[in-house]
Amino acid sequence: NETSLLMLEEQHAFRPPGGEWTDLSRSDTRWTMLREFARHPHTEVSDSELMEAVWPGEVIMTDAANNRIYVSISKLRKAGLHSRLARGDAGYVLECDVSWVSV
């Protein structure tokens, strides 16, 4: 489907709508973050929810946490999600439907 983000769970890969496949098997951080967005498409995910999903139980200063999130979001945007990951009032939102596929 050209309008959905395609996710390959076992391969840790995704394809944005109309885009190319991206392998995240070497980036657990970005893969876990993208999975969190994919579980809640069209819904804002707060920075604290992202921290808990990606770095569970880690105690970190707010500025450092926000920087980690910003860097990961930036890399996901560069990997083809630039027009699909937006900043909302309460967090970030994945603005597309998601289809989980298996090979």
N, C-alpha and C positions, 0 to 999 in steps of 0.2 A: 504494500500500500504506500503510495507516494506521499500521503499526508501524515503518516505515522512514523514515530521514532521506532526503529526495530532494534530489539535487544536480544543478544545471544548470551544467555546466562553462563553456560559452561565455558564458552570461549572468551568471556569478558570483552565482548565487542559490541559496537552499536553502529547504526546507520541513521543519520538524521533524515528527515523527510526530503527526498530528492537528492540526497548527498551520497558520499562514499563511506564505505566501512572503515571504522577506526578501531584498532586493537588497543585495549586498555589492560591487557594481561600483565603489563609491567608497572601498572599504577593502581594499586589497591585503593588509594585515597580517592582518585577520580572515579573509579568504578563504583565504589561504595556510595559516593555522593550522587552519582547519576542514578544508581538503583533507588536511592531514597527519593529523588525527584520522580522517577518512573512509577513509584508506588503511589504518588500523589499528584498526577498530572493536573494542570489547571488550578492547583491549590498552592498558596504560598507556604514555603517551608522556612521556618525561622532559623536564624543563625544558631541558636541553642539546640534546636532539633538536629541541624546538620552536624554540630559538634558531637552530640551524643551518638549519632549514627556512624560517623566516620572515626571519631576518636573517643569511644565509650569510656566513661569514668576518668578521663584525663582532666587534671586540674591545670588550668592555663589562664593567664591574664586575658581580659577581654580584647585588648588591642591585638595581642598575638593571635588569638583565635580568629578574630575578624580578618586579619592578614592572611592566615592560612586558607580561610574560606574564599577570600577574594582571589588569591592566586589560583586555587583549584577551579573556581568558576571561570576565570580568564582562560585557562588552558582548555576547559570544555568548550567554551565559546570558539576558540581558535580551531578546535577539532570539528567544527561544523555546526555548532549550536548557537552561533552568534545571534541569530534572529529568534531563537526559541527559549533562551534563558534570560529572564527579565527580573529586574529588582522591583519589588512591590513595596507597599507600606510596612509590612511585617516580615519580609524575607524575600527569598527568590522563588520564582515560579517557572515551571517547565510548560511552555505554551504550545503543546501539541499532544495528540493522542499517542499512546504507547502500545506496541504489539510485541509480545514475547514470542520468539520463534526458537525452534530447535532444529538441529541439523542431523 
